[in-house]
């Protein structure tokens, strides 16, 4: 089993004119591909098969707890992310 670390990601939302939390989790490379910023402290080790095929991010609304994954880092940075603020498809 191959594993990867994914993170919550801030993406700029032009309609709101501010960064919002993506509905996907992404690897560091995936965050760069999305033009996003990794939210430090939200890392989670998941099975590589949980990533979308050929991509460096998960499906929309991926829940690592439901998938049986545990966080690898303390969740301190989540305080910057306001719950409910999410970006469309990325």
HTML snippet that shows the backbone in 3Dmol.js (N, CA, C, O; Angstrom):
<script src="https://3Dmol.org/build/3Dmol-min.js"></script>
<div id="view" style="width:600px;height:400px;position:relative"></div>
<script>
const pdb = `
ATOM      1  N   UNK A   1       0.847  -1.177   0.000  1.00  0.00           N
ATOM      2  CA  UNK A   1       0.000   0.000   0.000  1.00  0.00           C
ATOM      3  C   UNK A   1       0.895   1.245   0.000  1.00  0.00           C
ATOM      4  O   UNK A   1       1.776   1.389   0.848  1.00  0.00           O
ATOM      5  N   UNK A   2       0.661   2.118  -0.943  1.00  0.00           N
ATOM      6  CA  UNK A   2       1.390   3.375  -1.028  1.00  0.00           C
ATOM      7  C   UNK A   2       0.571   4.463  -0.327  1.00  0.00           C
ATOM      8  O   UNK A   2      -0.645   4.547  -0.497  1.00  0.00           O
ATOM      9  N   UNK A   3       1.254   5.288   0.456  1.00  0.00           N
ATOM     10  CA  UNK A   3       0.541   6.354   1.165  1.00  0.00           C
ATOM     11  C   UNK A   3       1.071   7.718   0.734  1.00  0.00           C
ATOM     12  O   UNK A   3       2.200   7.844   0.260  1.00  0.00           O
ATOM     13  N   UNK A   4       0.226   8.736   0.911  1.00  0.00           N
ATOM     14  CA  UNK A   4       0.588  10.126   0.635  1.00  0.00           C
ATOM     15  C   UNK A   4       0.019  10.986   1.755  1.00  0.00           C
ATOM     16  O   UNK A   4      -0.930  10.591   2.433  1.00  0.00           O
ATOM     17  N   UNK A   5       0.603  12.156   1.940  1.00  0.00           N
ATOM     18  CA  UNK A   5       0.064  13.100   2.912  1.00  0.00           C
ATOM     19  C   UNK A   5      -0.699  14.173   2.156  1.00  0.00           C
ATOM     20  O   UNK A   5      -0.176  14.781   1.222  1.00  0.00           O
ATOM     21  N   UNK A   6      -1.942  14.402   2.565  1.00  0.00           N
ATOM     22  CA  UNK A   6      -2.772  15.442   1.972  1.00  0.00           C
ATOM     23  C   UNK A   6      -3.110  16.478   3.044  1.00  0.00           C
ATOM     24  O   UNK A   6      -3.055  16.202   4.242  1.00  0.00           O
ATOM     25  N   UNK A   7      -3.458  17.660   2.583  1.00  0.00           N
ATOM     26  CA  UNK A   7      -3.715  18.797   3.470  1.00  0.00           C
ATOM     27  C   UNK A   7      -4.968  19.534   3.026  1.00  0.00           C
ATOM     28  O   UNK A   7      -5.377  19.429   1.869  1.00  0.00           O
ATOM     29  N   UNK A   8      -5.577  20.275   3.938  1.00  0.00           N
ATOM     30  CA  UNK A   8      -6.582  21.244   3.542  1.00  0.00           C
ATOM     31  C   UNK A   8      -5.842  22.355   2.813  1.00  0.00           C
ATOM     32  O   UNK A   8      -4.670  22.616   3.083  1.00  0.00           O
ATOM     33  N   UNK A   9      -6.544  23.010   1.879  1.00  0.00           N
ATOM     34  CA  UNK A   9      -5.904  23.993   1.010  1.00  0.00           C
ATOM     35  C   UNK A   9      -6.762  25.248   0.920  1.00  0.00           C
ATOM     36  O   UNK A   9      -7.980  25.174   0.758  1.00  0.00           O
ATOM     37  N   UNK A  10      -6.099  26.418   1.030  1.00  0.00           N
ATOM     38  CA  UNK A  10      -6.757  27.684   0.748  1.00  0.00           C
ATOM     39  C   UNK A  10      -6.674  27.943  -0.747  1.00  0.00           C
ATOM     40  O   UNK A  10      -5.605  27.800  -1.340  1.00  0.00           O
ATOM     41  N   UNK A  11      -7.795  28.324  -1.366  1.00  0.00           N
ATOM     42  CA  UNK A  11      -7.829  28.747  -2.759  1.00  0.00           C
ATOM     43  C   UNK A  11      -8.449  30.131  -2.820  1.00  0.00           C
ATOM     44  O   UNK A  11      -9.371  30.438  -2.064  1.00  0.00           O
ATOM     45  N   UNK A  12      -7.946  30.963  -3.716  1.00  0.00           N
ATOM     46  CA  UNK A  12      -8.510  32.301  -3.862  1.00  0.00           C
ATOM     47  C   UNK A  12      -9.842  32.210  -4.585  1.00  0.00           C
ATOM     48  O   UNK A  12      -9.940  31.590  -5.644  1.00  0.00           O
ATOM     49  N   UNK A  13     -10.851  32.820  -4.023  1.00  0.00           N
ATOM     50  CA  UNK A  13     -12.190  32.846  -4.611  1.00  0.00           C
ATOM     51  C   UNK A  13     -12.478  34.265  -5.087  1.00  0.00           C
ATOM     52  O   UNK A  13     -12.733  35.143  -4.263  1.00  0.00           O
ATOM     53  N   UNK A  14     -12.443  34.514  -6.404  1.00  0.00           N
ATOM     54  CA  UNK A  14     -12.604  35.875  -6.897  1.00  0.00           C
ATOM     55  C   UNK A  14     -13.957  36.505  -6.575  1.00  0.00           C
ATOM     56  O   UNK A  14     -14.027  37.717  -6.371  1.00  0.00           O
ATOM     57  N   UNK A  15     -15.030  35.722  -6.522  1.00  0.00           N
ATOM     58  CA  UNK A  15     -16.339  36.285  -6.198  1.00  0.00           C
ATOM     59  C   UNK A  15     -16.391  36.816  -4.774  1.00  0.00           C
ATOM     60  O   UNK A  15     -17.065  37.808  -4.499  1.00  0.00           O
ATOM     61  N   UNK A  16     -15.682  36.156  -3.875  1.00  0.00           N
ATOM     62  CA  UNK A  16     -15.640  36.580  -2.480  1.00  0.00           C
ATOM     63  C   UNK A  16     -14.463  37.500  -2.209  1.00  0.00           C
ATOM     64  O   UNK A  16     -14.407  38.164  -1.174  1.00  0.00           O
ATOM     65  N   UNK A  17     -13.510  37.537  -3.156  1.00  0.00           N
ATOM     66  CA  UNK A  17     -12.287  38.323  -3.042  1.00  0.00           C
ATOM     67  C   UNK A  17     -11.505  37.968  -1.777  1.00  0.00           C
ATOM     68  O   UNK A  17     -10.986  38.843  -1.084  1.00  0.00           O
ATOM     69  N   UNK A  18     -11.431  36.664  -1.493  1.00  0.00           N
ATOM     70  CA  UNK A  18     -10.670  36.176  -0.350  1.00  0.00           C
ATOM     71  C   UNK A  18     -10.378  34.692  -0.527  1.00  0.00           C
ATOM     72  O   UNK A  18     -11.035  34.013  -1.316  1.00  0.00           O
ATOM     73  N   UNK A  19      -9.398  34.195   0.208  1.00  0.00           N
ATOM     74  CA  UNK A  19      -9.132  32.756   0.135  1.00  0.00           C
ATOM     75  C   UNK A  19     -10.176  31.978   0.936  1.00  0.00           C
ATOM     76  O   UNK A  19     -10.569  32.382   2.030  1.00  0.00           O
ATOM     77  N   UNK A  20     -10.608  30.869   0.376  1.00  0.00           N
ATOM     78  CA  UNK A  20     -11.555  29.987   1.034  1.00  0.00           C
ATOM     79  C   UNK A  20     -10.962  28.584   1.077  1.00  0.00           C
ATOM     80  O   UNK A  20     -10.052  28.271   0.310  1.00  0.00           O
ATOM     81  N   UNK A  21     -11.464  27.754   1.953  1.00  0.00           N
ATOM     82  CA  UNK A  21     -10.966  26.386   2.090  1.00  0.00           C
ATOM     83  C   UNK A  21     -11.581  25.516   1.000  1.00  0.00           C
ATOM     84  O   UNK A  21     -12.800  25.475   0.833  1.00  0.00           O
ATOM     85  N   UNK A  22     -10.719  24.823   0.264  1.00  0.00           N
ATOM     86  CA  UNK A  22     -11.175  23.926  -0.791  1.00  0.00           C
ATOM     87  C   UNK A  22     -11.979  22.777  -0.198  1.00  0.00           C
ATOM     88  O   UNK A  22     -11.773  22.391   0.953  1.00  0.00           O
ATOM     89  N   UNK A  23     -12.884  22.241  -0.984  1.00  0.00           N
ATOM     90  CA  UNK A  23     -13.646  21.072  -0.573  1.00  0.00           C
ATOM     91  C   UNK A  23     -12.849  19.795  -0.785  1.00  0.00           C
ATOM     92  O   UNK A  23     -13.305  18.710  -0.423  1.00  0.00           O
ATOM     93  N   UNK A  24     -11.656  19.914  -1.372  1.00  0.00           N
ATOM     94  CA  UNK A  24     -10.766  18.780  -1.576  1.00  0.00           C
ATOM     95  C   UNK A  24      -9.572  18.898  -0.643  1.00  0.00           C
ATOM     96  O   UNK A  24      -9.256  19.988  -0.165  1.00  0.00           O
ATOM     97  N   UNK A  25      -8.917  17.792  -0.388  1.00  0.00           N
ATOM     98  CA  UNK A  25      -7.617  17.806   0.266  1.00  0.00           C
ATOM     99  C   UNK A  25      -6.604  17.505  -0.820  1.00  0.00           C
ATOM    100  O   UNK A  25      -6.925  16.813  -1.787  1.00  0.00           O
ATOM    101  N   UNK A  26      -5.378  18.013  -0.679  1.00  0.00           N
ATOM    102  CA  UNK A  26      -4.390  17.848  -1.736  1.00  0.00           C
ATOM    103  C   UNK A  26      -3.005  17.621  -1.151  1.00  0.00           C
ATOM    104  O   UNK A  26      -2.714  18.015  -0.022  1.00  0.00           O
ATOM    105  N   UNK A  27      -2.156  16.974  -1.948  1.00  0.00           N
ATOM    106  CA  UNK A  27      -0.744  16.881  -1.596  1.00  0.00           C
ATOM    107  C   UNK A  27      -0.149  18.281  -1.769  1.00  0.00           C
ATOM    108  O   UNK A  27      -0.806  19.173  -2.304  1.00  0.00           O
ATOM    109  N   UNK A  28       1.089  18.471  -1.319  1.00  0.00           N
ATOM    110  CA  UNK A  28       1.733  19.778  -1.530  1.00  0.00           C
ATOM    111  C   UNK A  28       1.815  20.097  -3.033  1.00  0.00           C
ATOM    112  O   UNK A  28       1.577  21.233  -3.443  1.00  0.00           O
ATOM    113  N   UNK A  29       2.153  19.094  -3.844  1.00  0.00           N
ATOM    114  CA  UNK A  29       2.219  19.306  -5.298  1.00  0.00           C
ATOM    115  C   UNK A  29       0.835  19.615  -5.865  1.00  0.00           C
ATOM    116  O   UNK A  29       0.705  20.437  -6.772  1.00  0.00           O
ATOM    117  N   UNK A  30      -0.181  18.970  -5.343  1.00  0.00           N
ATOM    118  CA  UNK A  30      -1.549  19.237  -5.784  1.00  0.00           C
ATOM    119  C   UNK A  30      -1.994  20.645  -5.433  1.00  0.00           C
ATOM    120  O   UNK A  30      -2.686  21.294  -6.217  1.00  0.00           O
ATOM    121  N   UNK A  31      -1.601  21.122  -4.257  1.00  0.00           N
ATOM    122  CA  UNK A  31      -1.943  22.488  -3.858  1.00  0.00           C
ATOM    123  C   UNK A  31      -1.322  23.491  -4.823  1.00  0.00           C
ATOM    124  O   UNK A  31      -1.963  24.471  -5.203  1.00  0.00           O
ATOM    125  N   UNK A  32      -0.078  23.247  -5.220  1.00  0.00           N
ATOM    126  CA  UNK A  32       0.591  24.128  -6.185  1.00  0.00           C
ATOM    127  C   UNK A  32      -0.149  24.077  -7.518  1.00  0.00           C
ATOM    128  O   UNK A  32      -0.376  25.117  -8.135  1.00  0.00           O
ATOM    129  N   UNK A  33      -0.529  22.875  -7.973  1.00  0.00           N
ATOM    130  CA  UNK A  33      -1.247  22.726  -9.241  1.00  0.00           C
ATOM    131  C   UNK A  33      -2.583  23.456  -9.219  1.00  0.00           C
ATOM    132  O   UNK A  33      -3.042  23.941 -10.253  1.00  0.00           O
ATOM    133  N   UNK A  34      -3.213  23.540  -8.044  1.00  0.00           N
ATOM    134  CA  UNK A  34      -4.490  24.241  -7.887  1.00  0.00           C
ATOM    135  C   UNK A  34      -4.299  25.744  -7.688  1.00  0.00           C
ATOM    136  O   UNK A  34      -5.269  26.498  -7.614  1.00  0.00           O
ATOM    137  N   UNK A  35      -3.038  26.167  -7.602  1.00  0.00           N
ATOM    138  CA  UNK A  35      -2.718  27.564  -7.259  1.00  0.00           C
ATOM    139  C   UNK A  35      -3.235  27.882  -5.860  1.00  0.00           C
ATOM    140  O   UNK A  35      -3.735  28.978  -5.606  1.00  0.00           O
ATOM    141  N   UNK A  36      -3.109  26.916  -4.962  1.00  0.00           N
ATOM    142  CA  UNK A  36      -3.565  27.078  -3.591  1.00  0.00           C
ATOM    143  C   UNK A  36      -2.414  27.131  -2.613  1.00  0.00           C
ATOM    144  O   UNK A  36      -1.246  27.044  -2.993  1.00  0.00           O
ATOM    145  N   UNK A  37      -2.764  27.277  -1.343  1.00  0.00           N
ATOM    146  CA  UNK A  37      -1.791  27.338  -0.254  1.00  0.00           C
ATOM    147  C   UNK A  37      -2.164  26.278   0.773  1.00  0.00           C
ATOM    148  O   UNK A  37      -3.299  26.242   1.250  1.00  0.00           O
ATOM    149  N   UNK A  38      -1.217  25.423   1.111  1.00  0.00           N
ATOM    150  CA  UNK A  38      -1.433  24.389   2.119  1.00  0.00           C
ATOM    151  C   UNK A  38      -1.716  25.039   3.466  1.00  0.00           C
ATOM    152  O   UNK A  38      -1.053  26.002   3.849  1.00  0.00           O
ATOM    153  N   UNK A  39      -2.700  24.510   4.180  1.00  0.00           N
ATOM    154  CA  UNK A  39      -2.989  24.958   5.546  1.00  0.00           C
ATOM    155  C   UNK A  39      -2.172  24.055   6.462  1.00  0.00           C
ATOM    156  O   UNK A  39      -2.534  22.902   6.696  1.00  0.00           O
ATOM    157  N   UNK A  40      -1.075  24.585   6.974  1.00  0.00           N
ATOM    158  CA  UNK A  40      -0.179  23.802   7.829  1.00  0.00           C
ATOM    159  C   UNK A  40      -0.945  23.285   9.048  1.00  0.00           C
ATOM    160  O   UNK A  40      -1.835  23.956   9.571  1.00  0.00           O
ATOM    161  N   UNK A  41      -0.587  22.096   9.481  1.00  0.00           N
ATOM    162  CA  UNK A  41      -1.221  21.498  10.654  1.00  0.00           C
ATOM    163  C   UNK A  41      -2.433  20.652  10.315  1.00  0.00           C
ATOM    164  O   UNK A  41      -3.062  20.088  11.210  1.00  0.00           O
ATOM    165  N   UNK A  42      -2.773  20.553   9.021  1.00  0.00           N
ATOM    166  CA  UNK A  42      -3.945  19.768   8.631  1.00  0.00           C
ATOM    167  C   UNK A  42      -3.564  18.485   7.913  1.00  0.00           C
ATOM    168  O   UNK A  42      -4.428  17.814   7.348  1.00  0.00           O
ATOM    169  N   UNK A  43      -2.275  18.131   7.925  1.00  0.00           N
ATOM    170  CA  UNK A  43      -1.796  16.960   7.195  1.00  0.00           C
ATOM    171  C   UNK A  43      -2.412  15.666   7.672  1.00  0.00           C
ATOM    172  O   UNK A  43      -2.641  15.468   8.865  1.00  0.00           O
ATOM    173  N   UNK A  44      -2.675  14.788   6.719  1.00  0.00           N
ATOM    174  CA  UNK A  44      -3.284  13.501   7.002  1.00  0.00           C
ATOM    175  C   UNK A  44      -2.701  12.480   6.023  1.00  0.00           C
ATOM    176  O   UNK A  44      -2.665  12.728   4.818  1.00  0.00           O
ATOM    177  N   UNK A  45      -2.252  11.354   6.526  1.00  0.00           N
ATOM    178  CA  UNK A  45      -1.717  10.300   5.667  1.00  0.00           C
ATOM    179  C   UNK A  45      -2.883   9.438   5.199  1.00  0.00           C
ATOM    180  O   UNK A  45      -3.660   8.924   6.003  1.00  0.00           O
ATOM    181  N   UNK A  46      -2.988   9.293   3.880  1.00  0.00           N
ATOM    182  CA  UNK A  46      -4.057   8.482   3.296  1.00  0.00           C
ATOM    183  C   UNK A  46      -3.451   7.498   2.301  1.00  0.00           C
ATOM    184  O   UNK A  46      -2.296   7.636   1.899  1.00  0.00           O
ATOM    185  N   UNK A  47      -4.232   6.521   1.916  1.00  0.00           N
ATOM    186  CA  UNK A  47      -3.819   5.596   0.882  1.00  0.00           C
ATOM    187  C   UNK A  47      -3.826   6.350  -0.450  1.00  0.00           C
ATOM    188  O   UNK A  47      -4.740   7.132  -0.709  1.00  0.00           O
ATOM    189  N   UNK A  48      -2.833   6.127  -1.284  1.00  0.00           N
ATOM    190  CA  UNK A  48      -2.727   6.828  -2.568  1.00  0.00           C
ATOM    191  C   UNK A  48      -3.943   6.566  -3.456  1.00  0.00           C
ATOM    192  O   UNK A  48      -4.249   7.374  -4.332  1.00  0.00           O
ATOM    193  N   UNK A  49      -4.633   5.456  -3.245  1.00  0.00           N
ATOM    194  CA  UNK A  49      -5.827   5.171  -4.045  1.00  0.00           C
ATOM    195  C   UNK A  49      -6.990   6.100  -3.698  1.00  0.00           C
ATOM    196  O   UNK A  49      -7.977   6.148  -4.432  1.00  0.00           O
ATOM    197  N   UNK A  50      -6.887   6.843  -2.582  1.00  0.00           N
ATOM    198  CA  UNK A  50      -7.920   7.821  -2.222  1.00  0.00           C
ATOM    199  C   UNK A  50      -7.815   9.095  -3.063  1.00  0.00           C
ATOM    200  O   UNK A  50      -8.735   9.913  -3.058  1.00  0.00           O
ATOM    201  N   UNK A  51      -6.705   9.272  -3.784  1.00  0.00           N
ATOM    202  CA  UNK A  51      -6.566  10.419  -4.677  1.00  0.00           C
ATOM    203  C   UNK A  51      -7.362  10.165  -5.946  1.00  0.00           C
ATOM    204  O   UNK A  51      -7.551   9.017  -6.349  1.00  0.00           O
ATOM    205  N   UNK A  52      -7.835  11.248  -6.580  1.00  0.00           N
ATOM    206  CA  UNK A  52      -8.499  11.074  -7.865  1.00  0.00           C
ATOM    207  C   UNK A  52      -7.480  10.547  -8.870  1.00  0.00           C
ATOM    208  O   UNK A  52      -6.307  10.917  -8.815  1.00  0.00           O
ATOM    209  N   UNK A  53      -7.909   9.704  -9.769  1.00  0.00           N
ATOM    210  CA  UNK A  53      -7.020   9.062 -10.731  1.00  0.00           C
ATOM    211  C   UNK A  53      -6.205  10.090 -11.512  1.00  0.00           C
ATOM    212  O   UNK A  53      -6.758  10.968 -12.174  1.00  0.00           O
ATOM    213  N   UNK A  54      -4.888   9.965 -11.423  1.00  0.00           N
ATOM    214  CA  UNK A  54      -3.990  10.843 -12.151  1.00  0.00           C
ATOM    215  C   UNK A  54      -3.842  12.229 -11.562  1.00  0.00           C
ATOM    216  O   UNK A  54      -3.202  13.085 -12.171  1.00  0.00           O
ATOM    217  N   UNK A  55      -4.416  12.477 -10.392  1.00  0.00           N
ATOM    218  CA  UNK A  55      -4.379  13.801  -9.772  1.00  0.00           C
ATOM    219  C   UNK A  55      -3.669  13.732  -8.423  1.00  0.00           C
ATOM    220  O   UNK A  55      -3.359  12.648  -7.928  1.00  0.00           O
ATOM    221  N   UNK A  56      -3.422  14.878  -7.847  1.00  0.00           N
ATOM    222  CA  UNK A  56      -2.770  14.978  -6.542  1.00  0.00           C
ATOM    223  C   UNK A  56      -3.738  15.528  -5.499  1.00  0.00           C
ATOM    224  O   UNK A  56      -3.317  16.198  -4.556  1.00  0.00           O
ATOM    225  N   UNK A  57      -5.022  15.252  -5.659  1.00  0.00           N
ATOM    226  CA  UNK A  57      -6.020  15.680  -4.687  1.00  0.00           C
ATOM    227  C   UNK A  57      -7.127  14.644  -4.593  1.00  0.00           C
ATOM    228  O   UNK A  57      -7.255  13.758  -5.438  1.00  0.00           O
ATOM    229  N   UNK A  58      -7.923  14.781  -3.540  1.00  0.00           N
ATOM    230  CA  UNK A  58      -9.000  13.832  -3.271  1.00  0.00           C
ATOM    231  C   UNK A  58     -10.281  14.270  -3.974  1.00  0.00           C
ATOM    232  O   UNK A  58     -10.346  15.349  -4.564  1.00  0.00           O
ATOM    233  N   UNK A  59     -11.285  13.422  -3.902  1.00  0.00           N
ATOM    234  CA  UNK A  59     -12.611  13.768  -4.399  1.00  0.00           C
ATOM    235  C   UNK A  59     -13.197  14.890  -3.538  1.00  0.00           C
ATOM    236  O   UNK A  59     -12.715  15.151  -2.436  1.00  0.00           O
ATOM    237  N   UNK A  60     -14.221  15.537  -4.039  1.00  0.00           N
ATOM    238  CA  UNK A  60     -14.909  16.576  -3.260  1.00  0.00           C
ATOM    239  C   UNK A  60     -15.399  15.998  -1.938  1.00  0.00           C
ATOM    240  O   UNK A  60     -15.870  14.862  -1.874  1.00  0.00           O
ATOM    241  N   UNK A  61     -15.279  16.792  -0.896  1.00  0.00           N
ATOM    242  CA  UNK A  61     -15.797  16.457   0.431  1.00  0.00           C
ATOM    243  C   UNK A  61     -15.198  15.175   1.015  1.00  0.00           C
ATOM    244  O   UNK A  61     -15.850  14.493   1.805  1.00  0.00           O
ATOM    245  N   UNK A  62     -13.962  14.843   0.632  1.00  0.00           N
ATOM    246  CA  UNK A  62     -13.276  13.677   1.190  1.00  0.00           C
ATOM    247  C   UNK A  62     -13.158  13.836   2.703  1.00  0.00           C
ATOM    248  O   UNK A  62     -12.755  14.892   3.193  1.00  0.00           O
ATOM    249  N   UNK A  63     -13.507  12.798   3.431  1.00  0.00           N
ATOM    250  CA  UNK A  63     -13.449  12.816   4.895  1.00  0.00           C
ATOM    251  C   UNK A  63     -12.436  11.762   5.354  1.00  0.00           C
ATOM    252  O   UNK A  63     -12.730  10.567   5.321  1.00  0.00           O
ATOM    253  N   UNK A  64     -11.236  12.202   5.785  1.00  0.00           N
ATOM    254  CA  UNK A  64     -10.219  11.229   6.181  1.00  0.00           C
ATOM    255  C   UNK A  64     -10.626  10.385   7.387  1.00  0.00           C
ATOM    256  O   UNK A  64     -10.179   9.245   7.515  1.00  0.00           O
ATOM    257  N   UNK A  65     -11.454  10.915   8.261  1.00  0.00           N
ATOM    258  CA  UNK A  65     -11.898  10.155   9.428  1.00  0.00           C
ATOM    259  C   UNK A  65     -12.804   9.010   8.975  1.00  0.00           C
ATOM    260  O   UNK A  65     -12.656   7.879   9.437  1.00  0.00           O
ATOM    261  N   UNK A  66     -13.731   9.301   8.081  1.00  0.00           N
ATOM    262  CA  UNK A  66     -14.630   8.264   7.572  1.00  0.00           C
ATOM    263  C   UNK A  66     -13.852   7.212   6.781  1.00  0.00           C
ATOM    264  O   UNK A  66     -14.243   6.046   6.732  1.00  0.00           O
ATOM    265  N   UNK A  67     -12.747   7.634   6.165  1.00  0.00           N
ATOM    266  CA  UNK A  67     -11.917   6.699   5.400  1.00  0.00           C
ATOM    267  C   UNK A  67     -10.967   5.914   6.307  1.00  0.00           C
ATOM    268  O   UNK A  67     -10.192   5.083   5.833  1.00  0.00           O
ATOM    269  N   UNK A  68     -11.033   6.181   7.611  1.00  0.00           N
ATOM    270  CA  UNK A  68     -10.199   5.450   8.562  1.00  0.00           C
ATOM    271  C   UNK A  68      -8.786   5.977   8.666  1.00  0.00           C
ATOM    272  O   UNK A  68      -7.886   5.256   9.096  1.00  0.00           O
ATOM    273  N   UNK A  69      -8.573   7.234   8.276  1.00  0.00           N
ATOM    274  CA  UNK A  69      -7.244   7.848   8.327  1.00  0.00           C
ATOM    275  C   UNK A  69      -7.161   8.758   9.543  1.00  0.00           C
ATOM    276  O   UNK A  69      -8.157   9.357   9.950  1.00  0.00           O
ATOM    277  N   UNK A  70      -5.983   8.857  10.112  1.00  0.00           N
ATOM    278  CA  UNK A  70      -5.791   9.739  11.261  1.00  0.00           C
ATOM    279  C   UNK A  70      -4.894  10.892  10.879  1.00  0.00           C
ATOM    280  O   UNK A  70      -4.005  10.752  10.040  1.00  0.00           O
ATOM    281  N   UNK A  71      -5.126  12.017  11.491  1.00  0.00           N
ATOM    282  CA  UNK A  71      -4.281  13.189  11.232  1.00  0.00           C
ATOM    283  C   UNK A  71      -2.866  12.920  11.720  1.00  0.00           C
ATOM    284  O   UNK A  71      -2.646  12.223  12.710  1.00  0.00           O
ATOM    285  N   UNK A  72      -1.915  13.494  10.995  1.00  0.00           N
ATOM    286  CA  UNK A  72      -0.520  13.302  11.353  1.00  0.00           C
ATOM    287  C   UNK A  72       0.043  14.507  12.084  1.00  0.00           C
ATOM    288  O   UNK A  72       1.138  14.435  12.644  1.00  0.00           O
ATOM    289  N   UNK A  73      -0.689  15.613  12.087  1.00  0.00           N
ATOM    290  CA  UNK A  73      -0.204  16.844  12.689  1.00  0.00           C
ATOM    291  C   UNK A  73      -1.308  17.449  13.545  1.00  0.00           C
ATOM    292  O   UNK A  73      -2.485  17.183  13.300  1.00  0.00           O
ATOM    293  N   UNK A  74      -0.957  18.257  14.545  1.00  0.00           N
ATOM    294  CA  UNK A  74      -1.987  18.936  15.319  1.00  0.00           C
ATOM    295  C   UNK A  74      -2.789  19.860  14.422  1.00  0.00           C
ATOM    296  O   UNK A  74      -2.294  20.326  13.396  1.00  0.00           O
ATOM    297  N   UNK A  75      -4.001  20.117  14.803  1.00  0.00           N
ATOM    298  CA  UNK A  75      -4.934  20.870  13.978  1.00  0.00           C
ATOM    299  C   UNK A  75      -4.932  22.358  14.291  1.00  0.00           C
ATOM    300  O   UNK A  75      -5.970  23.001  14.132  1.00  0.00           O
ATOM    301  N   UNK A  76      -3.831  22.932  14.723  1.00  0.00           N
ATOM    302  CA  UNK A  76      -3.782  24.320  15.148  1.00  0.00           C
ATOM    303  C   UNK A  76      -4.145  25.291  14.035  1.00  0.00           C
ATOM    304  O   UNK A  76      -4.817  26.288  14.300  1.00  0.00           O
ATOM    305  N   UNK A  77      -3.731  25.040  12.817  1.00  0.00           N
ATOM    306  CA  UNK A  77      -3.970  25.975  11.725  1.00  0.00           C
ATOM    307  C   UNK A  77      -5.417  26.011  11.279  1.00  0.00           C
ATOM    308  O   UNK A  77      -5.824  26.947  10.591  1.00  0.00           O
ATOM    309  N   UNK A  78      -6.202  25.018  11.653  1.00  0.00           N
ATOM    310  CA  UNK A  78      -7.603  25.016  11.254  1.00  0.00           C
ATOM    311  C   UNK A  78      -8.349  26.228  11.789  1.00  0.00           C
ATOM    312  O   UNK A  78      -9.388  26.598  11.243  1.00  0.00           O
ATOM    313  N   UNK A  79      -7.842  26.852  12.841  1.00  0.00           N
ATOM    314  CA  UNK A  79      -8.517  28.009  13.414  1.00  0.00           C
ATOM    315  C   UNK A  79      -8.591  29.153  12.416  1.00  0.00           C
ATOM    316  O   UNK A  79      -9.483  29.995  12.518  1.00  0.00           O
ATOM    317  N   UNK A  80      -7.678  29.205  11.455  1.00  0.00           N
ATOM    318  CA  UNK A  80      -7.718  30.254  10.445  1.00  0.00           C
ATOM    319  C   UNK A  80      -8.799  30.003   9.410  1.00  0.00           C
ATOM    320  O   UNK A  80      -9.245  30.938   8.744  1.00  0.00           O
ATOM    321  N   UNK A  81      -9.221  28.771   9.266  1.00  0.00           N
ATOM    322  CA  UNK A  81     -10.227  28.417   8.269  1.00  0.00           C
ATOM    323  C   UNK A  81     -11.594  28.492   8.916  1.00  0.00           C
ATOM    324  O   UNK A  81     -11.873  27.784   9.883  1.00  0.00           O
ATOM    325  N   UNK A  82     -12.440  29.346   8.384  1.00  0.00           N
ATOM    326  CA  UNK A  82     -13.780  29.490   8.914  1.00  0.00           C
ATOM    327  C   UNK A  82     -14.653  28.346   8.404  1.00  0.00           C
ATOM    328  O   UNK A  82     -14.768  28.156   7.193  1.00  0.00           O
ATOM    329  N   UNK A  83     -15.273  27.580   9.309  1.00  0.00           N
ATOM    330  CA  UNK A  83     -16.127  26.488   8.865  1.00  0.00           C
ATOM    331  C   UNK A  83     -17.236  26.983   7.934  1.00  0.00           C
ATOM    332  O   UNK A  83     -17.795  28.061   8.135  1.00  0.00           O
ATOM    333  N   UNK A  84     -17.537  26.193   6.931  1.00  0.00           N
ATOM    334  CA  UNK A  84     -18.592  26.565   6.000  1.00  0.00           C
ATOM    335  C   UNK A  84     -18.099  27.311   4.784  1.00  0.00           C
ATOM    336  O   UNK A  84     -18.813  27.388   3.784  1.00  0.00           O
ATOM    337  N   UNK A  85     -16.903  27.862   4.836  1.00  0.00           N
ATOM    338  CA  UNK A  85     -16.359  28.558   3.679  1.00  0.00           C
ATOM    339  C   UNK A  85     -15.635  27.544   2.820  1.00  0.00           C
ATOM    340  O   UNK A  85     -14.605  26.995   3.208  1.00  0.00           O
ATOM    341  N   UNK A  86     -16.194  27.307   1.646  1.00  0.00           N
ATOM    342  CA  UNK A  86     -15.616  26.317   0.755  1.00  0.00           C
ATOM    343  C   UNK A  86     -15.645  26.844  -0.667  1.00  0.00           C
ATOM    344  O   UNK A  86     -16.433  27.724  -1.011  1.00  0.00           O
ATOM    345  N   UNK A  87     -14.767  26.285  -1.481  1.00  0.00           N
ATOM    346  CA  UNK A  87     -14.688  26.677  -2.885  1.00  0.00           C
ATOM    347  C   UNK A  87     -15.341  25.612  -3.727  1.00  0.00           C
ATOM    348  O   UNK A  87     -15.184  24.423  -3.450  1.00  0.00           O
ATOM    349  N   UNK A  88     -16.061  26.005  -4.736  1.00  0.00           N
ATOM    350  CA  UNK A  88     -16.768  25.139  -5.674  1.00  0.00           C
ATOM    351  C   UNK A  88     -16.173  23.765  -5.913  1.00  0.00           C
ATOM    352  O   UNK A  88     -16.238  22.910  -5.029  1.00  0.00           O
ATOM    353  N   UNK A  89     -15.601  23.530  -7.070  1.00  0.00           N
ATOM    354  CA  UNK A  89     -15.140  22.201  -7.449  1.00  0.00           C
ATOM    355  C   UNK A  89     -13.692  21.924  -7.081  1.00  0.00           C
ATOM    356  O   UNK A  89     -13.244  20.787  -7.227  1.00  0.00           O
ATOM    357  N   UNK A  90     -12.958  22.888  -6.622  1.00  0.00           N
ATOM    358  CA  UNK A  90     -11.582  22.640  -6.219  1.00  0.00           C
ATOM    359  C   UNK A  90     -11.462  22.969  -4.814  1.00  0.00           C
ATOM    360  O   UNK A  90     -10.380  22.840  -4.240  1.00  0.00           O
TER     361      UNK A  90
END
`;
const viewer = $3Dmol.createViewer("view");
viewer.addModel(pdb, "pdb");
viewer.setStyle({}, {cartoon: {color: "spectrum"}});
viewer.zoomTo();
viewer.render();
</script>
